[in-house]
Amino acid sequence: MVGLMGRVTGTIGPGLVGEVIVRVRGGAEHFLAYPAVAQERIERGTVVMVVEYLPPRTVYVTPAYDS
């Protein structure tokens, strides 16, 4: 999981549990998502990289590209 790219489908930020969709195992799956940097807000549609995975369905992400 770590290092895979995904797209934000539900805004991620302080006080918010967001959602991302990531292509894995030949399909696409949704994961609950938190920002890797505590106070960062990541808007819907942003391409992100998974930096930490907590089974079964939680990831910490950071934006893949600078805005």
Steps between C-alpha positions, in 0.01 A plus 500: 500500500770751595611690191180441302318796347133576551240773464312676781125433485415663834685806634780420746598740777514589869191357670394322180532135404541508124483232237729399215470252216811297420559245224601170662478130413370566149217727615432815697424516871395776739691573821444734794769767478683740727763760406863400563563861611261562790351841407499450123172516305477298179208577271288257302656407165861539616744227398670363813768249598451250783775548761363270773250213502311378807307179430231438418388822320680811625773698325701815563562700185684802365434691176699345214569833327555854622204730442 
